[in-house]
Amino acid sequence: MEPLNWNALLKKLEAEAASALGERARAKKLKAEVEKLLAMAEAEAADSETLDRLDMLLMRLTEALKENVCANTKCPHYDKKCKMR
């Protein structure tokens, strides 16, 4: 089995993530893929730059998938986009 070219794969994933941030379904699918790749990279002891880029990509996708409405019933922005988050 040929080793992965992490740099090329990361460039592709980062470009895909940039275009998927407005689309919840694509971002969710991409997040699952990045999670698997991060686990694989950690198992293969990939270099720290690769791990950092995967981790940052995962954080951006996780942030993009957060709900934008406030769930705190005591907040004045309840059930709306919260300005305190």
Legacy VTK file of the C-alpha trace (Angstrom):
# vtk DataFile Version 3.0
C-alpha trace
ASCII
DATASET POLYDATA
POINTS 85 float
0.000 0.000 0.000
1.372 3.397 -0.996
1.728 5.986 1.807
-0.649 8.940 1.745
0.503 12.260 0.389
-0.765 14.260 3.359
0.109 17.653 1.889
-1.921 17.101 -1.301
-4.795 15.581 0.681
-4.845 18.511 3.102
-4.885 21.073 0.296
-7.881 19.288 -1.227
-9.699 19.067 2.131
-9.040 22.711 3.002
-10.382 23.855 -0.373
-13.422 21.612 0.025
-14.026 22.930 3.554
-13.868 26.537 2.382
-16.618 25.857 -0.139
-18.682 23.694 2.230
-18.906 26.074 5.195
-22.253 27.465 4.074
-23.729 24.037 3.404
-24.475 22.136 6.593
-24.807 18.653 5.030
-21.505 18.863 3.151
-19.721 20.285 6.180
-21.047 17.456 8.363
-19.864 14.808 5.884
-16.484 16.495 5.558
-16.124 16.715 9.349
-16.613 12.950 9.654
-13.980 12.380 6.972
-11.507 14.715 8.691
-12.071 12.935 12.013
-11.167 9.592 10.400
-8.105 11.072 8.707
-6.934 12.671 11.946
-7.161 9.325 13.728
-5.274 7.682 10.853
-2.586 10.380 10.907
-2.139 9.967 14.659
-1.860 6.179 14.283
0.758 6.571 11.547
2.665 9.156 13.629
2.426 11.796 10.912
4.466 14.969 11.309
3.222 17.684 13.647
2.377 20.120 10.821
-0.026 17.580 9.294
-1.662 16.898 12.642
-2.002 20.622 13.360
-3.588 21.327 9.968
-6.059 18.460 10.387
-6.876 19.622 13.907
-7.462 23.216 12.785
-9.640 22.023 9.908
-11.674 19.909 12.323
-12.095 22.892 14.654
-13.289 25.139 11.797
-15.809 22.531 10.657
-17.033 21.954 14.212
-17.515 25.702 14.679
-19.389 25.931 11.370
-21.778 23.171 12.450
-22.726 24.791 15.766
-26.310 25.905 16.090
-26.685 29.649 15.761
-29.645 29.999 18.092
-29.399 30.503 21.820
-30.641 27.627 23.972
-30.328 29.447 27.307
-33.890 30.187 28.490
-32.659 32.989 30.783
-30.866 34.804 27.963
-32.593 37.804 26.347
-31.698 36.310 22.941
-33.363 32.948 23.616
-34.381 31.137 20.429
-32.667 33.821 18.305
-29.128 34.397 17.169
-27.382 35.135 20.448
-25.033 38.071 20.740
-23.509 36.657 23.914
-22.100 33.448 22.434
LINES 1 86
85 0 1 2 3 4 5 6 7 8 9 10 11 12 13 14 15 16 17 18 19 20 21 22 23 24 25 26 27 28 29 30 31 32 33 34 35 36 37 38 39 40 41 42 43 44 45 46 47 48 49 50 51 52 53 54 55 56 57 58 59 60 61 62 63 64 65 66 67 68 69 70 71 72 73 74 75 76 77 78 79 80 81 82 83 84
